[in-house]
Amino acid sequence: MIDLRDTLARLERPEYIGENRCTPCTAVNVVLSFALAAAIGAAASPFAGALALGVSLVLVRLRGYLIPGTPTLTRRYLPEPVLERFGKSPASAPTVETVTPAELASVLTAADVATDGTDELRLTPSFRARWDDRLSSDGATTPGRDAVRSALGVDDVDRLGDASFELEGRQRVGWVSPAALAADAAAAAELEDRIDGWDRLEADERRDLLTGLRLLRDRCPACSGPVVATTERLEHCCRRPRIAVRAACDACDRPLVDLVVAESMAATWLELAGVGTADGSSAAG
């Protein structure tokens, strides 16, 4: 027997409904629902049109969107005054097709996620507030499979541990802590509306962007304690030196970032961490 409540729960996309619902996107999808129902009613029967309208409106209610890619469509085709009224100005939505580590800072600044100040890269107040609001709305809940699926843009996700998952049955990914995972899930939901082309980025590209964002946080997503970033140059007798970049909460000791990169690629990560050299430390963000 079909459990209707369970079926509806599986259809829900919390990141797109409730306080996260995009008003202009919802309006566009409702209009499209009526247009689709009218077309079906004219081609088939009034009953079929009414049924199509009902199903479409339920999907908009549960998932936020009926037509995939709605954020991109609304930014591209709605008049700019309408977009600005809802805080969706095209100027805040740069188009990207691919992202390399060297491009992280430029993509984040173009999307009004970060600003390049006089001394270091910082989160913009508006993005910081939205990110923190999303984290607060989720409370202390560790994101599940659906949140990871949406954040990384994959279809098949299986949980392996508190902060580790298997993607598409072949790639294993993990976060250094549930706090880092929660931060990425919340940030990804916000980036989808800020970066045109986000839905086309590969999972690894999204993870690089999200890791860079975590390096810009100055407060822990779990306890709001200060986050401190440190770097270390790792020497090795048989290969070129590498750079370890780490960020952790100074209050609860939860790690947010822990990665090792080639020295040739370290400049971008050091800029995001707010550290000018590979032998010091500073507050991230």
Order of alpha helices (4+ residues) and beta strands (2+ residues): alpha-alpha-alpha-alpha-alpha-alpha-beta-beta-alpha-alpha-beta-beta-beta-alpha-alpha-beta-beta-beta-alpha-beta
